[in-house]
Amino acid sequence: MARGTMHAPKPDGTRRRRNAPTHGETVLPADDGTLRGPSLGELMPGREFPEDVHLWFDDWRRSPQAAVFERTDWRRLALLARTVEGYLKRPSAAALSEIRMNEERLGATVVDRMRARMRVETDADTAEEDLPAGVASLADRRAALRDRLA
């Protein structure tokens, strides 16, 4: 089966097998448009890229998953920029496949992030952190009720 055709994992509550996840969930910061990480020029000094490649790279720098990127992830994107540049000059199925595969591994789509157990922070996540003293969060109340009923 090709990797791109795999289904996204089901939510924990609806899974048939209840095995404990092998790794925890990573909560990514909400998309705030902040440029994170090094620029393409810093990673590839002396190399000129077309504006479209810089825009593509900056989209990754603004993405929520950029907050957890390590130096190796940025190097992968910098090397992939050459493939993106080549694809823009002469589109090919092989180049597009390579771009898609690398972007998938970095969490480009919702399904890719679900497979990697990444979740973008929502307003509900931050709202519960700002509760006044003495007010229980809805998630805490549900968990307590679930524990009592179990």
Secondary structure in CASP SS format (residue, H / E / C, confidence):
PFRMAT SS
TARGET T0000
AUTHOR 0000-0000-0000
METHOD secondary structure of the structure
MODEL  1
M C 1.00
A C 1.00
R H 1.00
G H 1.00
T H 1.00
M C 1.00
H C 1.00
A C 1.00
P C 1.00
K C 1.00
P C 1.00
D H 1.00
G H 1.00
T H 1.00
R C 1.00
R C 1.00
R C 1.00
R C 1.00
N C 1.00
A C 1.00
P C 1.00
T C 1.00
H C 1.00
G C 1.00
E C 1.00
T E 1.00
V E 1.00
L E 1.00
P C 1.00
A C 1.00
D C 1.00
D C 1.00
G C 1.00
T C 1.00
L C 1.00
R C 1.00
G C 1.00
P C 1.00
S C 1.00
L H 1.00
G H 1.00
E H 1.00
L H 1.00
M C 1.00
P C 1.00
G C 1.00
R C 1.00
E C 1.00
F C 1.00
P C 1.00
E H 1.00
D H 1.00
V H 1.00
H H 1.00
L H 1.00
W H 1.00
F H 1.00
D H 1.00
D H 1.00
W H 1.00
R H 1.00
R H 1.00
S C 1.00
P H 1.00
Q H 1.00
A H 1.00
A H 1.00
V H 1.00
F C 1.00
E C 1.00
R H 1.00
T H 1.00
D H 1.00
W H 1.00
R H 1.00
R H 1.00
L H 1.00
A H 1.00
L H 1.00
L H 1.00
A H 1.00
R H 1.00
T H 1.00
V H 1.00
E H 1.00
G H 1.00
Y H 1.00
L H 1.00
K H 1.00
R C 1.00
P C 1.00
S C 1.00
A H 1.00
A H 1.00
A H 1.00
L H 1.00
S H 1.00
E H 1.00
I H 1.00
R H 1.00
M H 1.00
N H 1.00
E H 1.00
E H 1.00
R H 1.00
L C 1.00
G C 1.00
A C 1.00
T C 1.00
V H 1.00
V H 1.00
D H 1.00
R H 1.00
M H 1.00
R H 1.00
A C 1.00
R C 1.00
M E 1.00
R E 1.00
V E 1.00
E C 1.00
T C 1.00
D H 1.00
A H 1.00
D H 1.00
T H 1.00
A H 1.00
E H 1.00
E H 1.00
D C 1.00
L C 1.00
P C 1.00
A C 1.00
G C 1.00
V C 1.00
A C 1.00
S C 1.00
L H 1.00
A H 1.00
D H 1.00
R H 1.00
R H 1.00
A H 1.00
A H 1.00
L H 1.00
R H 1.00
D H 1.00
R H 1.00
L H 1.00
A C 1.00
END
